[in-house]
Amino acid sequence: MPPFITGVSALNFMTRFSGGLDLSKYEDIGAGIRALNTSSGGYTYGDYIRAIEYMGNGVILAGSAGANVCRIYKSTDGGATWSVAHTFNAINHVSSITRLGTSNDVVIATTGGHGHDGNVYRSGDAGDSWVLENNWGGGRASGHDNVYSSEYIHNNVFLHGGGYNEGDGSVWRSADGGLNWTDLRGSNSSGTTMTGNVGWDNNSVFDASIYGSQFYSSTDSWWVLNLKYVGNGVVLANRRPVRLGSTSGSGSNTVPELIRSTDYGINWTKVTTQTTNFLNSGQLVTENLGNGKVIGVTNAEGSTNSDNANVYISNDYGETWDETPKFTVNRNRAYAVTHLGNGHVVFLAYHWTGSAYLANGGEVYESLNYGETWNSTPVFDPGVLFLLSAKFNPDDNVLYVGGSLDDVAPVLYKLG
């Protein structure tokens, strides 16, 4: 089915429930972005949509990703028309856009690339203008390539995580709405204003001892990503230890680990079930389902054609997990797990064959009962290369999903 149309998916899908969000109904709202994104016949300002945020009152922000230039696009009419809010030169992608709670104006955006481009920007006017608030700075590599993800917790508390360079993976915390940030690597017995003067000791997770050390330790991190607040003070994330053996990180490979904080992102520990197969298969992209129930979908780092996306459930805020998958699909890249309310859960998936992305691999899978059962047929399959960003708009009861048509042209859909 052509991707740039309005219509209803021809695929089989679950029986819809009365008053629910029917994700088989969709509209392509990315044409305006593609028009603004072109230069000299090509998509100069980003090949795909990596980040989406809904600000309320019909305002949508969408962040693009490409090669050495990217943008934040803004719509004030629910995606009918778009404008350029900001252009980032010499930066590869806008990795996340996160609203300050229910504020219609305050939002942060994080960026990355491969030239110490891991920055945090803040807007106080719903994305019209942006100020650089944190560029990580310092570190073994004198800067960080990526700030992968950000998460709003509560009471003006933001978290962001990133890294990519050996030993630079960490979580930063702001308690003043994203204006000032504290690096939580290592330990601080007295704390800071960004932690309410609560001390922390994260040496066993992130390790700050690399400064001045010739070799990496097993506790050093490459990156921290997939931050998710799941309630009751608990935050989940993924980190990857460095490869041991030399200062260039050229030693043995490591797999991502699930890490957890129980004090709103100040102190972090590794989830104790690291020996289980499902955690060692890759990153676990998580979502809060309420009352301590958390869903996780594996996103296989360094995946091959045989890896799958597996759905797992925790009933204690991510401390322990049922190791039996609730659902398995032959798509090894899973992103944007989203709870739409009342047990309606979706995740976005696509497939890396080991050498290329699978053609038409971008799909949306759906559960109507808190992730316990799933339809093996995707509820949305627009015939694009990949989908990896999503945001729910509760005002209009629609879901925005973004990705790329062919690794060149960005796409953005409104489902429901």
Buried (B, 14 or more C-beta within 10 A) or exposed (E): EEBBEEEEBEBEBBEBEEEBBBBBBBBBBBBBBBEBBEEEEEBBBBBBBBBBBBBBEBBBBBBBBBEBBBBBBBBBEBBEEBEEBBEBEEBBBBBBBBBBEEBEBBBBBBBBBEEBBBBBBBBBEBBEEBEEBBBBEEBBBEBBBBBBBBBBBEEBBBBBBBBBBBBBBBBBBBBEBBBBBBBBBBBBEEBBEBBEEBEBBBBEBBBBBBEEEEEBBEBBBBBBBBBBBBBEBBBBBBBBBBBBEEBEBEEEEBBBBBBBBBBBBBBBBBBEBEEBEBBEBBBBBBBBBEEBBBBBBBBBBEBEEEBBBBBBBBBEBBBEBEEEBBBEBEBBBBBBBBBBEBBBBBBBBBBBBEEEBBEBBBBBBBBBEBBBEBBEBBBBBBEBBBBBBBBBBEEEBBBBBBBBBBBEBBBBBBBB
